[in-house]
């Protein structure tokens, strides 16, 4: 019972967070994300939501005509090429002429 009371007290109290310390890395991540989005949009000639697996798949495998990686059966069943990390890493490592090699 004492452990439950202790845990309940900890949960109610919470923990201190220094927001300026958290915001600095977040700003860097957001800036990198914006830069990658601009690069993708410039390469495609249109807007893209990089958080959408369907849009990324269409851009890579339809618009840019990159080879679909082996595996990725789940993506194929969903009607698009794989956007899983191993598939994207394979594209970055194997496609120096596509502009993707600078993303790794």
Residue pairs with C-beta under 8 A, 6 or more apart in sequence:
33 50
36 50
36 103
37 48
37 50
39 99
39 103
40 48
40 50
40 59
41 47
41 48
43 64
43 99
44 59
44 63
44 64
48 55
48 56
48 59
49 55
50 56
53 75
53 80
53 83
54 80
56 83
57 75
57 80
57 81
57 82
57 83
58 80
60 66
60 81
60 83
60 91
61 68
61 80
61 81
64 98
66 91
66 95
66 98
66 100
68 81
68 82
69 81
69 82
69 86
69 87
69 90
69 91
71 82
71 86
71 87
72 81
72 82
72 84
72 87
74 82
75 81
75 82
75 83
75 84
75 87
76 82
81 87
89 104
91 98
91 100
92 100
92 101
92 103
92 104
93 101
93 104
95 101
